[in-house]
């Protein structure tokens, strides 16, 4: 489409407004609403939102947040900013005064960045109340506005092993390339084996693993038949100690009797006595 002026045109900015009128009509804005762009103090802005989110499902959900349940969020934005908002396809068309266009663009871009529009609606409501108070017109409003902290639901996982990079010596050369599966096969000689040799080798490794598992299962089964060690009874242990002590005492008594008998025999014979 082509936009031209005539000799009767007295407003030089009418050609720009006509251009915006065609853009709004192409974005499914009703003609009765789009014609209002020709009046003074009304501007138009078209926000492209498709390239702000990569995932299609996520884009649809966040675009629905701008509308809200039954269009309540969109209606609240229109009342607070004094604009007309039309969400169609991959764009958001806005008509109204320049300050309202600026606020709506900020709300839409933040909504696509996963910030809910309700936070901006609360801020706009507070600003409207403060704007009505002439005593606070020249003061800073930061102490009245809400400050929402960003909450991260998923915390970053700490690494299992923390490597101290300060101890490493800097080298300008990159680390050696990891060997591929083919390189490892060439080093082991498996790459040059024939098909039958590879199958035989795999079969031997599989049988070796099977034998190892069978041996482990056999030991586990036999472990249930090993009798546990019985503890000696207290009475039996004491009896064994007493019998052993009695035998030691009897042995010492017999040794003393033998020595005494040898002394008596030596004295009768008139010889010297030698103890052994």
C-alpha positions in Angstrom: 0.0 0.0 0.0 1.1 3.6 -0.7 0.4 6.6 1.4 0.3 10.0 -0.3 -0.6 13.6 0.6 -2.8 16.0 -1.4 -2.9 19.7 -1.8 -5.5 20.0 0.9 -3.2 18.4 3.5 -2.3 21.0 6.2 -0.6 18.7 8.8 2.8 17.4 7.7 2.7 14.6 10.3 -0.5 13.2 8.7 1.5 11.0 6.4 3.2 9.3 9.4 -0.2 8.8 11.1 -1.6 7.3 8.0 1.3 4.9 7.9 0.5 3.9 11.6 -3.1 3.5 10.6 -2.3 1.0 7.9 0.0 -0.9 10.4 -2.8 -1.1 13.0 -5.4 -2.3 10.4 -3.0 -5.0 9.3 -2.7 -6.1 13.0 -6.5 -6.8 13.2 -7.2 -3.5 15.1 -10.9 -2.5 14.5 -11.2 0.3 12.0 -13.3 2.5 14.4 -10.4 2.2 16.9 -7.6 2.6 14.4 -9.0 5.9 13.0 -8.3 7.5 16.4 -4.6 7.5 15.6 -5.2 10.6 13.3 -6.1 12.7 16.3 -3.5 14.7 18.2 -1.9 13.2 21.3 -2.4 9.6 20.2 0.5 7.5 19.0 0.9 3.8 18.1 3.5 1.2 19.0 3.8 -2.4 17.8 5.8 -4.7 20.1 7.2 -7.9 18.5 7.2 -10.6 21.1 7.9 -13.8 19.1 11.7 -13.5 19.1 11.8 -12.9 22.8 11.0 -16.5 23.7 12.4 -19.5 21.9 10.1 -22.3 23.1 6.7 -22.2 21.4 4.8 -23.6 24.4 6.5 -21.2 26.8 5.7 -18.3 24.4 2.0 -19.2 24.3 1.8 -19.4 28.1 3.5 -16.0 28.6 1.4 -14.3 26.0 -1.7 -15.6 27.8 -0.4 -13.9 31.0 -0.8 -10.5 29.2 -4.4 -11.2 28.6 -5.1 -12.8 32.0 -8.2 -14.7 33.0 -11.1 -13.5 30.9 -9.0 -10.5 29.8 -8.8 -8.9 33.3 -5.1 -8.2 33.2 -5.3 -6.6 29.8 -8.2 -4.4 31.0 -6.3 -3.3 34.1 -3.3 -2.3 32.0 -5.6 -0.3 29.7 -7.2 1.6 32.6 -3.9 2.4 34.3 -2.0 3.5 31.2 -4.9 5.1 29.3 -4.1 3.1 26.2 -5.7 0.5 23.9 -3.9 -2.9 23.7 -4.5 -5.5 21.1 -2.7 -8.9 21.4 -2.7 -10.6 18.0 -0.3 -13.4 16.9 3.3 -12.5 17.4 2.8 -8.8 18.1 1.1 -6.5 20.6 -0.4 -3.4 19.2 -0.8 -0.4 21.5 -2.5 3.0 21.0 -2.5 5.9 23.4 -0.3 8.7 24.8 3.4 8.4 24.8 3.9 7.7 28.6 1.4 5.0 28.4 3.1 3.4 25.4 6.4 3.3 27.3 4.8 1.6 30.3 3.0 -1.0 28.2 6.2 -1.9 26.3 8.0 -2.4 29.6 5.3 -4.6 30.9 5.1 -6.7 27.8 8.9 -7.2 27.5 9.1 -8.1 31.2 6.2 -10.6 30.8 8.1 -12.3 28.0 11.1 -12.4 30.4 9.0 -14.4 33.0 8.0 -11.4 35.2 4.3 -11.5 35.9 2.3 -8.4 34.9 0.6 -8.2 38.3 3.8 -6.8 39.8 3.8 -3.9 37.3 0.0 -3.4 37.9 0.6 -2.9 41.6 3.4 -0.4 40.9 1.2 1.5 38.5 -1.6 1.7 41.0 0.7 3.1 43.7 2.1 5.7 41.2 -1.4 6.8 40.3 -2.2 7.4 44.0 1.1 9.3 44.6 0.5 11.4 41.4 -2.8 12.6 42.9 -1.1 13.9 46.0 0.4 17.4 45.3 2.6 17.2 48.4 4.5 14.1 47.0 4.7 15.4 43.4 8.4 16.6 43.8 9.6 13.8 46.1 11.3 10.5 45.3 8.8 7.6 45.2 11.2 4.7 45.6 10.3 4.3 49.3 6.7 3.8 48.4 7.1 1.4 45.5 7.4 -2.4 46.1 10.7 -4.1 45.6 10.3 -7.7 44.6 13.2 -10.1 45.1 13.9 -12.6 42.4 13.6 -16.1 43.8 15.5 -19.0 42.3 13.6 -22.3 42.9 16.4 -24.6 41.7 19.6 -24.0 43.6 22.9 -24.6 41.8 24.4 -28.0 42.6 27.8 -28.0 44.2 30.4 -30.0 42.5 31.5 -33.3 44.1 35.2 -32.5 43.8 36.4 -28.9 43.9 39.6 -28.5 42.0 42.0 -25.8 43.1 42.9 -24.1 39.8 45.5 -21.8 41.5 47.8 -24.8 42.0 47.9 -25.7 38.3 50.7 -24.4 36.3 49.6 -22.3 33.3 50.4 -23.7 29.9 49.5 -22.0 26.6 49.0 -25.4 25.0 45.7 -27.2 25.0 45.3 -30.5 26.8 45.9 -33.7 24.8 43.0 -35.0 22.7 41.1 -37.9 24.2 41.5 -41.1 22.3 38.5 -42.4 20.4 37.2 -45.9 20.4 38.9 -46.7 17.1 42.3 -45.5 18.5 41.9 -47.7 21.6 41.0 -50.7 19.4 44.1 -50.1 17.3 46.4 -49.9 20.4 44.9 -53.2 21.8 45.1 -54.9 18.4 41.3 -55.6 18.3 40.9 -53.4 15.3 42.9 -55.7 13.1 41.1 -58.9 14.2 38.7 -60.7 11.9 35.0 -61.1 12.6 35.3 -64.6 13.9 38.2 -63.6 16.1 36.2 -60.7 17.6 33.3 -63.0 18.2 35.5 -65.6 19.9 37.1 -62.9 22.1 33.7 -61.5 23.1 32.5 -65.0 23.9 35.5 -65.7 26.1 35.0 -62.5 28.0 31.3 -63.2 28.5 32.1 -66.8 29.7 34.7 -65.4 32.1 32.2 -62.9 33.6 29.6 -65.7 33.9 32.1 -67.9 35.7 32.9 -65.1 38.1 29.2 -64.5 38.9 28.6 -68.2 39.3 31.4 -68.4 41.8 30.1 -65.5 43.8 26.6 -67.1 43.9 28.1 -70.4 45.0 29.9 -68.8 47.9 26.7 -66.9 48.9 24.8 -70.2 49.0 27.4 -72.1 51.0 27.6 -69.2 53.5 24.2 -70.2 54.8 25.4 -73.8 55.7 28.5 -72.8 57.7 27.8 -73.5 61.4 28.4 -70.5 63.7 31.0 -70.8 66.4 29.5 -71.8 69.7 30.5 -70.0 72.9 31.8 -72.1 75.8 29.6 -72.3 78.8 30.8 -70.6 82.0 30.5 -73.8 84.1 32.5 -75.9 81.6 35.2 -73.3 81.3 35.6 -73.1 85.1 35.7 -76.9 85.4 38.4 -77.2 82.7 40.5 -74.6 84.6 40.2 -76.4 87.9 41.2 -79.8 86.4 44.2 -78.2 84.7 45.2 -76.6 88.1 44.8 -79.9 89.9 47.0 -81.7 87.4 49.7 -79.0 87.8 49.6 -79.4 91.6 49.8 -83.2 91.4 52.8 -83.0 89.2 54.6 -80.7 91.6 53.7 -83.0 94.6 55.2 -86.1 92.9 58.4 -84.1 92.1 58.9 -83.2 95.8 58.3 -86.8 96.9 61.0 -88.1 94.5 63.5 -85.5 95.7 62.8 -86.4 99.4 63.2 -90.2 98.7 66.6 -89.6 97.0 67.8 -87.6 100.1 66.8 -90.4 102.5 68.6 -93.1 100.4 71.7 -91.0 100.1 72.0 -90.4 103.9 71.6 -94.1 104.7 74.5 -95.0 102.2 76.7 -92.2 103.8 77.3 -90.5 100.5 76.6 -87.0 99.4 73.2 -85.9 98.2 72.8 -84.3 94.8 69.5 -82.8 93.9 68.3 -83.2 90.3 
